[in-house]
């Protein structure tokens, strides 16, 4: 087990995902300064109960992701802007509330490459779904992306798919908690099939002459 300082937030961090934070509470200024001095990460956990600020009794979900601190911008009164990158999934075994900030004993884990054939098949299915999803989003915002930048390796495509998905925190937390690579890929395929269909419907409303007739009272 590894001791890890924890930062409960209303967000889910994935490996490879960038997260910018403004640090202003005294307890988190102390925590982040310690991490910077020791060149150590902290853990980001989604809040299950409680609030981001002021609460000493916040209850987090038991799976989170470490955040490696990259950039630190020092501000007046000890405040900071930091840029972090998600690195490793972890599972909390026990919480430690003896400090001003939350901490825990954690075990790191990586989704297991458990079913090689399923992993190979579903990673090939996921990539075009993700490309279509990004294409639809780009067409609605005039943004551009390079399809060649999208990886093909199964673990990498699962990681990118988890990061890019526009979903609520509970669904993202479920993805973060999956410890099987084949199950993560099949879950992402199911999600992106549905989300792509919903996006297409949402961004292609019926024309002005659309008429489906009268509704039945039954």
N, C-alpha and C positions, 0 to 999 in steps of 0.2 A: 504494500500500500504506500501511497505518496501523500504527504501533507500539501494542501493547496489552498491559498486564499481564494475566496469566492466573491463574485460580483453579481448579485441577483438583478436581472433586468427584464423589461417587457419585450424582449427580443430573443431570437434563437440564433446562435452563432454556429456555423459549420466550418469544418476544416477547409482552408483556402479562402475563406470569406473575409473581406476587410470590414472592420468596425471602427468608427470614430466615436470617441467619447469625450465629454467635457467633465472634468473632475473638480468638484467644488465642496463636497461634504468633507469635514475634517477626517473622518474614519477612512474614507477612500483616498484622500490625499496621502495619509500615512501608509496605506496599503500599497498604492502605486509607487510612491517613493521607495519603499522597501524593495518592490519588484525590480525597479530600475536599477537601484544600487547593487542588487544581487544578480542582475541579468536573468531573472526568472519570470515565468508566465504567471497569470492568474486565471481562474476559471470563470467563464460566463455561464450562468444558469438562468433558465426561464422561471419567473415567479409563478408559483402555484397559488399561494395566498400571501397577502400583504402588499406593501408598496415599495417602489424603488428607493424613495427617500424617507428618512426619518424613522423608519420602523426597525426595531431590533428583533422583531419576531417574524420576519419574513420567512415563508416556507417555500423552498425551491423544488422543482422537479429533480429527480435523482440522476438524470443524465445531462451532462453539459459538454462544453468544448473549451479547451485552453485557449488563451489569447496571448500571443507573443507581441510585446510592445516594440513598435518600430520607431515612430517619431514622437517626440515629446516637445510641446510648445509651452514654455513656462509663462505664467500670467501673474498679475498682481495678487497679493494675499494668498499665495501658495496654490492658486488654482492652476489647472493644466488642461490643455487639449492634447489628446493622445490618439495615435493611429495604431490599431492593432490588426493582427491577422490570425484567424482561427487555425489551430494546429492539430490537436489530438482530442478525440472523444474520451470521456471518462464517466465512470459510474461512482456515485457517492456511497460509501459504506457507512460513514458516521459523520454527523455534523459537529462542529466545535463552535460554541458560542461564548468562549471564554475571552475573546478579544472584542474590540469595538466593531470589527467587521466579521462577517461570517467566514468560516473556513471549514475544511472537511478532509477526511481521509478518503482517498479515491483510488480506483484502479483504472488504468487506461485500457481501451479496447479498440480493435479495428474490425469492421464487418468481415466475417470469415468468408473466404473464398470456398464455399462448401459444395456447390454443384457446378462443376466446370462447364458442362454442356448448357445448362440453363443460363449461366452467366454469359456465355458467348452469344447465345441466341438473343437474349433480352437486351444486351448492350447494343446489338445491331438493330434491334427494333426501336430502342429508345432514341438513338441518335437522329434519325429522320423526323421523329415526333418532336424532338427538341428543336430541330432546325425549323420545322413548320411553325411551332409555337413562337420562336423568336422572329420569324418572318412576319407573322400576323401582328405581333407587338410593334415591330419596326414600321410596318405600313400605317399604323395608327398614330405614330409619333414622329415620322420622318427621320427616325434614327437609322443607323446603318451598322451592320456587323459583317464580319468576314467568316463565311461558313468553314473555311479551311482552318480557322483557329479553334474550332470545336474538336476536342480530342476523340480518339477512337478506343483507347484503352478502357476496359470495363469500369475499373475503380474510378478513373478520372471522369468518365462520362456520368457516373452516378453522383460524383461530387459536384460537378457543374450543374447537373439537373436539380440537385437539392438546393443549391445556392440561388439559382435563377427563378425557381418556382415562386409565383405570386400567390401565396396562400396565407391562411391565418396561422397564428403561432402554435396552436394545438396540433395542426397537421404537420407543421415543420418539426415540432418536438417529437412526434411519432417517427418521422423519418430519421432524425438524429439518433433515436433510441434503437433502431434496428441493428442487430448484431450479425446478420447474415447478408452477404453481398448479393446472393441470388434473390433473396426476398426484397432487398432494397430496390434492385433493378425492376422486379416484377411490379412492385408497388408504384414506382415512378412511371412505368409504362401505363398502368391503369389510370393514374392521375393525369398524365399528359394527354392521353386519349380523350378523357372527359374535358379537360381544360381547353384543349385545342378546339373541340366541338363547340363549347360554350363561348369561346372568344369569337369564333366565326359567326355564330348567331348574334352575339352582342354587337359586333362591328358591321353587320349586314342587316340592318333593320328592313322590314317590308316597305315597299313603296307606298306612295300616297293613295294609290288605287287599290291597295290590298283590302280585301273584304272577305271575311269568313262567315258572313251570314249571322243569323240570330242564334243566341245561346239558348240551349234548352234549360228549363227550370229543374230538370231531374239530374 
